[in-house]
Amino acid sequence: MAVRLLLLACACLLLAGFTHSRTRGLADPAGALGARLVAPGGVSPLLPSAKIEALLATIPTRSGQVTTPDGVSVFWRALDPGDYRMHYDWLGRHGSQRQRMDYALSLQAPARALTPRGTVVLLHGWMMDGGSLLPWSVELAERGYRTITVDLRNHGRSGTGPSGYGTREAGDVVAVLRQLQAQGEVTGPLHVLGVSYGAATAIFTARELGAQAGHARIGNAHAGSGHTVGPHAADLQLGGVVAMESFDNAGRAIRDMVPHMLQREPDSLGEWASHQWLRWRFDEHTLDAAIAEADRQLALDLDRVDVGVALAQAPACVLLIHGRDDAHVPVAHGRALAASAPRARYLELPGEDHLSLPMRLDRLGPTVLDWFERTPTSNGGACPQPLPLGRF
């Protein structure tokens, strides 16, 4: 079954919904953009939800909701390891520029489930949902991992809450993992894979799990002195983390992305007209005003959402992957992240951008699988060098 245009790859198009709100955008561009920074405001039109649901209906999965301490209901879906006979073809080198993001995907229900060798939680991008990572879910399940996709707050089947650009979402993910561990869904080493907005969330999640592990070790050391140590997320054996095309700083990423999105080729005459108007109205002061409005509504300073600091504090082995031609979240973000954390490993793909990179299972699959196989659980040990990425 063909799945069109960026099912995986629209991971961080923060402005995709912005230009669709043309009436408000023309009257108040800063307010319209600020609204899109606060919450997605819908699902990306590039996400073929019906086709994803049709594919999911052909294979056995389990799903549920977990209410986090913030009161957000978070949806999860688990896929057991097995032979799904997945056929995946990236069609990027064929046809027109618009068709270069196409791929074909077909699946079959496995004859039997296998015993998991570990668990991988997958975190999607802005205006997407867990289903958008279906090819990665199945790819990893075919290699023996139980995969769990999470719809981040304000996305998919999950409830709403103030966006945190990875900070608050990480707390949600940890709460889900605690509950799923108690239910027996998280088994063996736990690995994390995130794309764009989900990649930043993956890094904040790794830091939070590491911090909780430290608190639990202190608690265990004092347990004989009358302290009660209860079940904790520290019991999770956090293994490798893969962060594809993460931003380094949320405010900086927005300032990099907005000009690019306004310069991209519009999809319709109406969008072209709004782009022309917005290009005239927009300047750095308008953008600063939009970010300030988002800060106010979120009670969050986006310029202080620093993923590099979190990365340096995370005890897990983190593999950063960035496309050299990324114009949405420029490659400078990936390089800055790598420089901020000596234990992190960094791979840069020539010829790939923000839209194509997550779709390249052919280039990324062996390296990601090898990373999960060879990284130790979080204990501060040495992180291995990643397997070189596949060529074109």
C-alpha positions as CSV (number, residue, x, y, z in Angstrom):
1,M,0.0,0.0,0.0
2,A,1.4,3.4,-0.9
3,V,1.6,5.8,1.9
4,R,2.1,9.4,0.6
5,L,4.2,12.3,1.4
6,L,6.1,12.5,4.7
7,L,4.2,10.0,6.9
8,L,7.3,9.8,9.1
9,A,9.1,12.9,8.0
10,C,6.9,15.9,8.8
11,A,8.3,15.5,12.3
12,C,8.8,19.1,13.2
13,L,6.8,21.3,10.9
14,L,5.7,23.7,13.6
15,L,4.2,26.0,11.1
16,A,2.3,23.6,9.0
17,G,-1.0,24.6,10.5
18,F,-0.1,28.3,10.6
19,T,-0.7,29.2,7.0
20,H,-4.0,27.3,7.0
21,S,-5.4,29.8,9.5
22,R,-5.2,32.5,6.9
23,T,-7.9,34.8,8.2
24,R,-6.3,35.3,11.6
25,G,-2.8,35.2,10.0
26,L,-3.5,38.1,7.7
27,A,-4.9,40.2,10.5
28,D,-2.5,39.2,13.3
29,P,0.4,37.2,12.1
30,A,2.2,37.2,15.4
31,G,-0.9,36.0,17.2
32,A,-1.6,33.3,14.6
33,L,2.0,32.0,14.8
34,G,1.9,32.2,18.6
35,A,-1.2,30.1,18.6
36,R,0.5,27.4,16.5
37,L,3.5,27.5,18.9
38,V,1.2,26.9,21.9
39,A,-0.6,23.9,20.4
40,P,-0.6,22.1,17.0
41,G,-4.1,23.2,16.2
42,G,-4.8,20.0,14.2
43,V,-3.2,17.1,12.3
44,S,-0.7,17.6,9.5
45,P,-2.5,17.3,6.2
46,L,0.5,15.2,5.1
47,L,-0.4,12.4,7.6
48,P,-2.6,9.7,5.8
49,S,-4.3,8.6,9.0
50,A,-6.9,6.4,7.3
51,K,-4.2,4.4,5.5
52,I,-2.2,4.0,8.8
53,E,-5.3,2.8,10.6
54,A,-6.1,0.4,7.8
55,L,-2.6,-1.1,8.1
56,L,-2.8,-1.3,11.9
57,A,-6.1,-3.1,11.6
58,T,-4.3,-6.0,9.8
59,I,-1.8,-6.7,12.7
60,P,-2.3,-7.5,16.4
61,T,-1.6,-4.6,18.7
62,R,-2.5,-3.6,22.3
63,S,-3.3,0.0,23.3
64,G,-4.5,2.0,26.2
65,Q,-4.5,5.3,28.1
66,V,-2.4,6.4,31.1
67,T,-3.3,9.6,33.1
68,T,-0.1,11.4,34.0
69,P,0.5,13.4,37.2
70,D,-0.3,16.5,35.2
71,G,-3.8,15.1,34.5
72,V,-3.1,14.4,30.8
73,S,-4.5,11.2,29.3
74,V,-1.7,9.7,27.1
75,F,-2.4,7.1,24.5
76,W,0.0,4.2,23.8
77,R,0.1,1.3,21.4
78,A,2.3,-1.8,21.7
79,L,3.5,-4.2,19.0
80,D,5.0,-7.5,19.8
81,P,8.1,-8.9,18.0
82,G,7.4,-11.2,15.1
83,D,7.7,-11.7,11.4
84,Y,5.4,-9.1,9.8
85,R,6.8,-9.7,6.3
86,M,7.1,-6.0,5.9
87,H,7.8,-4.7,2.5
88,Y,9.1,-1.1,2.5
89,D,10.3,0.8,-0.5
90,W,11.5,4.3,-0.3
91,L,10.6,5.9,-3.6
92,G,12.4,9.2,-3.1
93,R,14.6,9.0,-6.1
94,H,11.7,8.5,-8.5
95,G,9.4,11.0,-10.1
96,S,8.9,14.7,-9.3
97,Q,10.1,16.6,-6.3
98,R,6.7,16.2,-4.7
99,Q,6.9,12.4,-5.2
100,R,10.4,12.1,-3.9
101,M,8.9,11.7,-0.4
102,D,6.8,8.7,-1.3
103,Y,7.2,5.1,0.0
104,A,5.3,1.9,-0.3
105,L,4.5,-0.2,2.8
106,S,2.8,-3.6,3.2
107,L,2.4,-5.8,6.3
108,Q,1.1,-9.2,7.3
109,A,0.1,-10.5,10.8
110,P,2.8,-12.8,12.1
111,A,2.1,-16.4,12.7
112,R,3.3,-16.1,16.3
113,A,4.7,-13.5,18.7
114,L,8.3,-13.8,19.8
115,T,9.8,-13.3,23.2
116,P,11.0,-9.6,23.3
117,R,14.8,-9.0,23.5
118,G,14.0,-5.5,24.8
119,T,11.6,-2.6,24.4
120,V,11.7,0.5,22.2
121,V,9.5,3.5,22.8
122,L,9.0,5.7,19.7
123,L,8.2,9.4,19.9
124,H,6.8,11.3,17.0
125,G,7.0,14.9,15.8
126,W,4.8,18.0,15.9
127,M,1.3,17.5,14.3
128,M,1.9,13.8,13.9
129,D,1.1,10.8,16.1
130,G,2.5,7.4,17.1
131,G,1.0,5.8,13.9
132,S,3.3,8.0,11.8
133,L,6.2,5.9,13.1
134,L,4.6,2.6,11.9
135,P,7.4,1.6,9.5
136,W,10.0,2.0,12.3
137,S,7.7,0.2,14.8
138,V,7.5,-2.8,12.5
139,E,11.2,-2.7,11.5
140,L,12.2,-2.9,15.1
141,A,9.6,-5.5,15.9
142,E,10.9,-7.7,13.1
143,R,14.3,-7.6,14.8
144,G,13.0,-8.8,18.1
145,Y,11.9,-5.7,20.0
146,R,8.5,-4.9,21.5
147,T,7.8,-1.5,20.2
148,I,5.6,1.1,22.0
149,T,4.4,4.3,20.3
150,V,3.2,7.1,22.4
151,D,0.9,10.0,21.3
152,L,2.5,13.0,22.9
153,R,0.1,15.5,24.7
154,N,-2.0,17.6,22.3
155,H,-1.5,14.9,19.6
156,G,-3.4,11.9,18.3
157,R,-5.6,10.2,20.8
158,S,-3.9,11.8,23.8
159,G,-5.4,14.6,25.8
160,T,-4.4,18.3,26.0
161,G,-2.1,20.1,28.3
162,P,0.5,23.0,28.0
163,S,3.2,22.1,25.5
164,G,6.6,21.8,27.0
165,Y,8.8,21.4,23.9
166,G,10.0,18.1,25.3
167,T,10.2,19.1,29.0
168,R,6.6,18.3,30.0
169,E,6.2,15.6,27.4
170,A,9.2,13.8,29.0
171,G,7.3,13.6,32.3
172,D,4.3,12.1,30.4
173,V,6.5,9.5,28.8
174,V,8.0,8.5,32.1
175,A,4.6,8.2,33.7
176,V,3.5,5.9,30.8
177,L,6.6,3.8,31.1
178,R,6.1,3.3,34.8
179,Q,2.5,2.1,34.3
180,L,3.5,-0.1,31.4
181,Q,6.3,-1.6,33.3
182,A,3.9,-2.5,36.1
183,Q,1.6,-4.1,33.5
184,G,4.5,-6.2,32.1
185,E,4.6,-4.3,28.7
186,V,8.1,-3.0,29.2
187,T,10.6,-5.9,29.3
188,G,14.3,-6.1,29.1
189,P,16.5,-3.1,28.2
190,L,14.4,0.0,27.3
191,H,15.5,2.0,24.3
192,V,14.1,5.3,23.0
193,L,13.8,6.6,19.4
194,G,12.5,10.1,18.7
195,V,12.1,12.2,15.6
196,S,12.5,16.0,15.7
197,Y,10.1,17.2,18.5
198,G,10.0,13.6,19.6
199,A,13.8,13.5,19.5
200,A,14.0,16.5,22.0
201,T,11.5,14.7,24.1
202,A,13.6,11.5,24.0
203,I,16.6,13.4,25.3
204,F,14.6,15.0,28.2
205,T,13.2,11.6,29.0
206,A,16.6,10.1,29.2
207,R,17.7,12.9,31.6
208,E,14.6,12.4,33.8
209,L,15.1,8.7,34.0
210,G,18.7,9.2,34.9
211,A,17.9,11.7,37.6
212,Q,15.3,9.3,39.1
213,A,17.7,6.5,39.0
214,G,20.1,8.6,41.0
215,H,17.4,9.4,43.6
216,A,16.5,5.7,43.8
217,R,20.1,4.7,44.5
218,I,20.3,7.2,47.3
219,G,17.0,5.9,48.7
220,N,18.2,2.3,48.5
221,A,21.4,3.2,50.3
222,H,19.3,4.6,53.2
223,A,16.7,1.9,53.1
224,G,18.2,0.2,56.1
225,S,17.8,3.3,58.2
226,G,14.0,3.2,58.2
227,H,13.5,4.8,54.8
228,T,10.8,3.3,52.6
229,V,11.8,2.9,48.9
230,G,8.9,2.2,46.6
231,P,8.7,1.1,43.0
232,H,10.4,3.7,40.8
233,A,11.1,4.4,37.1
234,A,14.7,3.8,38.0
235,D,14.0,0.1,37.8
236,L,13.8,0.6,34.0
237,Q,17.0,-0.5,32.4
238,L,17.5,2.4,30.0
239,G,19.7,1.4,27.0
240,G,20.4,3.4,23.9
241,V,18.7,6.6,22.7
242,V,18.4,7.6,19.1
243,A,17.5,11.3,18.5
244,M,16.9,12.2,14.8
245,E,17.1,15.9,13.8
246,S,16.4,17.3,17.3
247,F,16.6,21.1,17.9
248,D,19.2,22.3,20.3
249,N,17.1,25.2,21.7
250,A,13.4,25.7,21.1
251,G,13.5,29.4,20.6
252,R,16.4,29.2,18.2
253,A,14.6,26.5,16.3
254,I,11.5,28.6,15.8
255,R,13.6,31.5,14.6
256,D,15.3,29.3,12.1
257,M,12.2,27.6,10.9
258,V,9.8,30.5,10.4
259,P,11.7,32.2,7.6
260,H,12.2,28.9,5.9
261,M,8.5,28.0,6.1
262,L,7.5,31.4,4.6
263,Q,9.9,30.9,1.7
264,R,8.8,27.4,0.8
265,E,6.7,26.8,-2.3
266,P,3.0,27.2,-1.4
267,D,0.5,24.4,-2.2
268,S,-2.3,26.6,-3.4
269,L,-3.1,30.0,-4.8
270,G,-4.6,31.1,-1.5
271,E,-1.6,30.0,0.4
272,W,0.6,31.8,-2.0
273,A,-1.4,35.0,-1.4
274,S,-1.1,34.6,2.4
275,H,2.6,33.9,2.1
276,Q,3.1,37.1,0.1
277,W,1.3,39.1,2.8
278,L,3.0,37.4,5.7
279,R,6.4,37.9,4.1
280,W,5.7,41.6,4.0
281,R,4.3,41.7,7.6
282,F,6.9,39.4,9.2
283,D,10.2,40.6,10.7
284,E,12.2,39.6,13.6
285,H,10.1,41.8,15.9
286,T,6.9,40.0,14.9
287,L,8.6,36.7,15.5
288,D,9.8,37.8,18.9
289,A,6.3,38.9,19.7
290,A,4.9,35.5,18.7
291,I,7.4,33.7,20.9
292,A,6.7,36.0,23.8
293,E,2.9,35.3,23.4
294,A,3.6,31.6,23.4
295,D,5.8,32.0,26.5
296,R,3.0,33.8,28.3
297,Q,0.4,31.2,27.4
298,L,2.6,28.2,28.2
299,A,4.3,29.7,31.3
300,L,7.5,28.6,29.7
301,D,10.6,30.5,28.3
302,L,11.2,28.9,25.0
303,D,14.6,30.4,24.7
304,R,15.6,28.5,27.8
305,V,14.3,25.1,26.6
306,D,17.9,23.9,26.1
307,V,18.1,20.3,24.8
308,G,22.0,20.5,24.9
309,V,22.0,20.9,28.7
310,A,19.6,18.0,29.1
311,L,21.8,15.9,26.8
312,A,24.9,16.6,28.8
313,Q,23.1,15.5,32.0
314,A,21.6,12.3,30.6
315,P,23.5,9.2,31.6
316,A,22.3,7.2,28.6
317,C,24.2,6.7,25.4
318,V,22.6,9.0,22.8
319,L,23.1,8.8,19.1
320,L,22.3,12.1,17.3
321,I,21.5,11.9,13.6
322,H,20.9,15.0,11.4
323,G,20.5,15.6,7.7
324,R,23.1,18.0,6.3
325,D,20.5,19.6,4.0
326,D,18.0,20.2,6.8
327,A,16.4,23.6,6.4
328,H,13.7,23.2,9.0
329,V,16.0,22.5,11.9
330,P,19.4,23.4,10.4
331,V,22.3,21.1,10.9
332,A,23.9,23.6,13.2
333,H,21.5,22.4,15.9
334,G,22.8,18.8,15.6
335,R,26.4,19.9,15.7
336,A,25.7,22.1,18.7
337,L,24.1,19.2,20.5
338,A,27.0,16.9,19.7
339,A,29.5,19.6,21.1
340,S,27.5,19.9,24.3
341,A,27.9,16.3,25.4
342,P,31.2,14.4,24.9
343,R,29.5,11.0,25.5
344,A,27.0,11.5,22.7
345,R,27.7,10.2,19.3
346,Y,26.8,12.2,16.1
347,L,26.2,11.1,12.6
348,E,25.4,13.5,9.7
349,L,23.8,12.4,6.5
350,P,24.7,14.3,3.3
351,G,21.9,14.6,0.9
352,E,19.1,14.3,3.5
353,D,16.9,17.0,4.9
354,H,14.3,17.2,7.7
355,L,11.7,15.6,5.5
356,S,13.6,12.7,4.0
357,L,15.9,11.6,6.8
358,P,13.4,9.8,9.0
359,M,12.1,7.9,6.0
360,R,15.4,6.4,5.1
361,L,15.1,3.0,6.8
362,D,17.4,1.7,4.2
363,R,20.3,4.0,5.3
364,L,19.4,4.3,9.0
365,G,18.0,0.9,9.9
366,P,21.2,-1.1,10.4
367,T,22.9,1.6,12.4
368,V,19.9,2.1,14.7
369,L,19.6,-1.6,15.3
370,D,23.3,-2.0,16.0
371,W,23.2,1.0,18.4
372,F,20.4,-0.6,20.4
373,E,22.2,-3.9,20.5
374,R,25.6,-2.6,21.6
375,T,24.8,0.3,24.0
376,P,25.0,-0.6,27.7
377,T,22.2,0.2,30.1
378,S,22.6,3.6,31.8
379,N,25.5,3.2,34.2
380,G,27.8,5.9,33.0
381,G,29.9,3.4,31.0
382,A,31.6,4.1,27.7
383,C,29.3,4.6,24.7
384,P,30.3,2.7,21.5
385,Q,31.1,4.2,18.2
386,P,28.0,3.9,15.9
387,L,28.0,1.7,12.8
388,P,28.6,3.9,9.7
389,L,25.4,4.8,8.0
390,G,24.4,3.2,4.7
391,R,25.1,5.0,1.5
392,F,22.6,6.1,-1.1
